[in-house]
Amino acid sequence: MSDSYLRLIPTDNRWQPDPGAAAAAASYVTRLFSGPQDDVEEVETEFYDVVTLVDAGENTTRISCPDCDGDIEIDWFLDLVEETGETFGTLDVEVPCCGSVVALDSLRYDWPVGFARFEICVMNPVRAEYELDSAELAEVARLLGHPVAQILAHY
């Protein structure tokens, strides 16, 4: 059986909230999945020491280059992630398609991925609308004190 995740990250990949704000935002997200037909297995906050990949798991099947529009093999990306242990001192890499040096967060992924030092991770969320809507994202951002993006992952 596979797991689904809703992952919320700051739009600035180096930014982290204070622990109280993180707890308040996680509590709010938990309440979003606590209705009669809703459920969530777990809601966690993660603070990372360095910028860390927040991927979309099996959802990502295509990556392309922002410089040449060429396709980048998923295996190249997976090898890079394995090499770095999902953490990055810099997001700049030389891409195999054209040899340009580009930031990993500028690559075009068919499912959004992100890079962050903080995330709220929601495991196996169930409700009518799986994704958070713009008002819910705005409330998470208000509680954290910083805008957020959501990553939908499946493993």
Disulfide bonds with the S-S distance in Angstrom:
none
